[in-house]
Amino acid sequence: VRLTAENYIGLNWQDEARCDVELASKTIKHSSCEYLARETPKTIHLQDCLELFLTEEQLGENDPWYCPGCKEHRRAFKKFDLYKMPDVLVIQLKRFSYNAFWRDKIDQLVDFPIEDLDLSAHCKQSECGVYDLHAVSNHYGGMGGGHYTAYAKNKGTGEWYHFDDSSVKKVSSGSVVSRAAYVLFYTRRSGKDEPSAKVAANGTSSL
């Protein structure tokens, strides 16, 4: 049987059916079965997403690139690289999945740092800087509809707040990382920024 990327196989397993041990011993397990059998990690780290985003990949059979030299469509390779980083870094997590047959919302937890996001391992320049999180846009719901909220950090006090329409309340930094996180807003740390500083009651910072 020859299958393409657009083919799907459905199996209807009968509980009362008995396994033919002799026949099962003659089956050949495809390498893709090993991949599908791997346990999906409960938590994905932002650094893992960045590494995957910057990994070289070959275009699929249904998405070839037209080569102007050979005048043919080719399964070319593509790769993204980081050279110059902005002062404000906006990272959009892939929360919506589309294909030819269905659409789905991805609610997998992505663990991202509140402070000390270091991109030096991914940047072509010698210094990319260190980033601190300052805001998060959240999405709740599915493909048919949803609701947006936000977390934002007060730069003066270092305290986090949750914004939900007209409701605003102070929250702990630990509640910022959630499955609803959709868009992350980081700012590059300058020499004046001290993320570990605590704000005293009189408004001045102290270590």
C-alpha positions in Angstrom: 0.0 0.0 0.0 1.4 3.4 -1.0 0.3 6.3 1.1 0.8 10.0 0.7 0.6 12.9 3.2 -3.1 13.3 2.4 -4.0 9.6 3.2 -5.4 8.5 6.5 -6.0 5.0 7.9 -8.8 4.3 10.3 -8.8 1.1 12.4 -11.8 -0.4 14.2 -10.5 -2.6 16.9 -12.8 -5.3 18.2 -12.3 -6.0 21.9 -13.3 -9.6 21.5 -10.9 -10.3 18.7 -8.0 -12.6 19.5 -4.5 -11.8 18.5 -2.8 -14.2 16.0 0.7 -14.5 17.6 2.2 -16.2 14.6 0.9 -13.5 12.2 1.9 -10.7 14.6 5.5 -12.0 14.7 5.7 -11.5 10.9 4.7 -7.9 10.9 7.3 -5.1 10.3 7.2 -2.1 12.5 7.8 1.2 10.6 10.1 3.8 12.1 7.2 6.3 12.3 5.6 4.0 14.9 8.5 4.6 17.3 8.0 8.4 16.8 4.3 8.2 17.5 4.8 6.0 20.5 6.9 8.5 22.3 5.2 10.2 25.2 4.3 13.8 24.6 6.1 16.0 27.0 3.8 17.6 29.6 5.8 20.8 29.4 7.5 22.4 26.4 10.1 25.0 27.0 10.4 28.2 25.0 14.0 27.5 24.2 12.9 24.2 22.6 10.5 26.2 20.4 13.2 28.5 19.3 15.6 25.7 18.4 12.9 24.0 16.4 12.0 27.3 14.6 15.6 27.8 13.6 16.2 24.3 12.5 16.7 23.7 8.8 13.8 21.8 7.2 13.0 20.5 3.7 9.8 21.7 2.0 7.1 19.1 1.7 6.0 17.3 -1.5 2.9 19.5 -1.8 4.9 22.7 -1.1 7.8 22.7 -3.6 9.9 25.8 -4.5 10.4 26.8 -8.2 14.0 26.9 -9.0 14.7 29.7 -11.6 18.0 28.0 -12.6 16.8 24.5 -13.5 13.2 25.7 -14.3 11.7 23.0 -12.1 9.9 22.7 -8.8 12.2 21.3 -6.1 11.9 20.3 -2.5 14.2 23.0 -1.3 15.6 23.5 2.2 14.8 26.6 4.3 16.2 28.0 7.4 15.8 31.0 9.6 18.6 32.8 11.4 18.7 35.6 14.0 21.2 38.4 13.3 20.0 41.6 14.8 17.6 41.6 17.7 15.1 44.4 18.6 14.8 46.1 21.9 11.2 44.8 22.2 10.9 41.2 21.2 7.4 39.8 20.4 7.0 36.0 20.4 3.8 34.5 19.1 3.2 30.9 20.1 1.5 28.6 17.7 -1.9 28.0 19.3 -3.9 27.2 16.2 -3.4 24.2 13.9 -4.8 24.0 10.4 -4.8 21.4 7.7 -6.9 20.3 4.8 -9.5 18.5 7.0 -9.8 20.2 10.4 -8.7 23.1 12.6 -7.8 22.8 16.2 -6.7 24.8 19.2 -3.3 23.9 20.8 -3.5 24.2 24.6 0.0 22.7 25.3 1.8 24.4 28.2 4.9 26.3 27.0 7.2 27.2 29.9 8.8 30.6 29.3 11.1 32.6 31.5 9.9 35.7 33.4 13.5 36.9 33.5 16.9 36.2 31.9 15.8 35.1 28.4 19.2 34.6 26.8 19.3 34.3 23.0 23.0 34.2 22.6 22.9 30.5 21.6 20.6 31.3 18.7 21.9 34.7 17.5 24.6 35.1 14.8 25.9 38.2 16.4 28.3 38.1 19.4 25.8 39.9 21.7 22.0 39.6 21.4 21.3 40.8 24.9 19.2 39.3 27.7 15.4 39.9 27.8 12.9 40.2 30.6 9.2 39.5 30.2 6.9 42.5 30.5 3.5 41.4 29.2 1.5 38.3 28.0 -1.6 38.1 25.9 -3.8 35.1 26.7 -6.4 33.4 24.7 -9.2 31.2 26.2 -11.6 29.2 24.1 -11.5 27.4 20.8 -11.6 27.9 17.1 -15.3 29.0 17.1 -14.8 31.8 19.6 -12.8 32.8 22.6 -11.7 35.5 25.1 -8.6 37.5 25.5 -6.9 38.6 28.7 -3.5 40.0 29.5 -0.8 40.1 32.1 1.4 43.2 32.4 4.3 44.2 34.6 4.5 47.6 36.2 8.0 48.8 35.3 8.2 51.1 38.3 7.2 48.6 41.0 7.9 45.3 39.3 4.5 44.0 40.2 2.3 41.9 37.8 -1.4 42.7 37.0 -4.1 40.7 35.3 -6.3 42.6 32.8 -9.7 41.0 32.0 -11.9 43.6 30.2 -12.7 46.2 32.9 -11.3 44.0 35.7 -7.7 44.6 36.9 -6.1 42.9 39.8 -2.6 42.3 41.1 -1.2 38.8 40.8 2.0 36.9 41.5 4.5 36.3 38.8 4.0 32.6 39.1 0.5 32.9 37.6 1.8 34.5 34.4 2.9 31.2 32.8 -0.2 29.3 31.7 -1.6 27.2 28.9 -3.5 30.2 27.7 -0.4 32.2 26.9 -0.5 33.3 23.3 1.8 36.3 22.6 4.8 37.1 24.8 6.4 40.6 25.0 10.0 40.8 26.1 12.2 43.9 26.5 16.0 43.9 26.2 17.7 44.5 29.5 19.8 47.6 29.7 22.6 48.4 32.2 20.1 50.2 34.4 17.7 47.3 34.7 18.0 45.1 37.8 15.3 42.3 37.7 16.3 41.0 41.1 15.8 44.4 42.8 12.9 44.7 45.2 10.9 47.9 45.6 10.8 49.3 49.1 7.8 51.0 50.6 9.1 54.4 49.9 9.4 53.7 46.1 13.2 53.3 46.0 14.8 50.0 44.9 16.9 48.0 47.2 18.7 44.6 46.8 
